Amino acid sequence: MSQIILPLTSAFLYFSLFPPVSAGFLAWFILIPFFFSINGKNRKKRFFSGIFFGFSAYLLNLYWIYPTVRDAGEPFWISAGALILLALILSIYTGIFSFFYRQDSLWVAASGVLIFYLKGKLFSGFPWCDFYISQVNFPFFTQITKILGPHFLNFLIIFVNHSLYLSIKKRNFKIMKASLFLLVATAAFGVFRLNFAEKLNPMKFTIAQVNVPQSEKWNPFSAQKIFLKIKKAVRNSDEESLIVFPEAVLPGVLNYDFEEKNLLELFQKRDKKAIVGALYYEKAKLFNTSVFVSSKGIEGIYRKMHLVPFGEYVPLRSVFSFVNVLNEIGDTSPGNKKTIFEFHNAKILNLICNEVIYPDLWHAKSINLIANITNDAWYGKTQAPYQHLLHARFCATATGVPVIFANNCGPSALIDRFGRIVKITQPFKETLLSGKLLLPQKPSFWARNFDLTIIFVLAIFLWKILRGRKCLTIKV
């Protein structure tokens, strides 16, 4: 019975790290029951225990997939199947983690980081709610990621968990020395960084949360109503601020079935600038874009690079010919480069929707602001938009630049460079949110360079091999 209860306990602890519970402090204990459950097992049994733990954890955390797919008009079996299949695929990574497990805290933490990293890269990747996201409400722990990147927190969390597990098992708390040192050093650096004085440039921004229900989003009879919401937001926004609209806010394709001149005239009359989410048709391809618009016209376009499988395109279309994308406009194509918009002294990196969950897309050398536009109306009244917001907050922390999180139905937020919320909206209310953000001179060391943590964990593996240790042996 303990072989079921212990992995389930870790699964429920994982669920509790994120909204709706948001008990992030539990991350430092989450894996202890699971480590006890695989103690003394052979590789095969460890693998299936890891599958069971991962499947249970992801099934709980990703519950919102079922109502999202169901509300898109799909039948029960597809909606439930999508949730179960994704949870099962992600659980393979926890199974692999368990298969290569050994009672060596350094090895366990390093292998865990590499497996988390691969989970975010392979087959489109899905790094949703990795352990590090749970610490966003504890900024003194997260500031180290400005140098070492998000995966360092994954390393630290796993290292502390396994060290504590060994301490309990062997009744020797001296085993905790190294992990406690790293934990205290991380917090001390965080306190120092939070109080570090630097030159900042205050600038005003406005988020236009237009609150268009998903049922009206692509309804041609709602087009005029949506455009009136956009006009109202432009008219009522502050004169000096940049207006940021949500993803695909325009009712139609910008340069195909929506009059581009109507949009330009709107900004020319009032001499304002905005980032506007829009579909854009180009070279027989449809792109999900963010468009920088001013009285001069369209000054820049960013084409979304990382698309949502089955949400924006169907992978292996020849195999899944019977499957339709969940949106009502069909498949979109990916862009191939980042685009930086400039507004006075602000240099803005664009991220659309789910792109904010991928740390690889946060890297840029010359930015001091990130705009993440999204439409989370898909998710209805679930906790998915709040989980999404946590990723945007961590993006701000790791890059060291503020983030504007503009969400169609909310919540939308202005986030400072430490990942703290400056201002936030209520969901499902049409809102203009204005406020100042303090822009730094440059992004963090990690954002400008490479991921030191991944290099570090690879070095650990090389070190273990050079010492002649076989990776598949188990220390008892």
Summary of the structure (lengths in Angstrom):
residues: 476
radius of gyration: 23.1
end to end distance: 22.5
largest distance: 74.2
contacts: 1620
relative contact order: 0.12
helix: 47%
strand: 17%
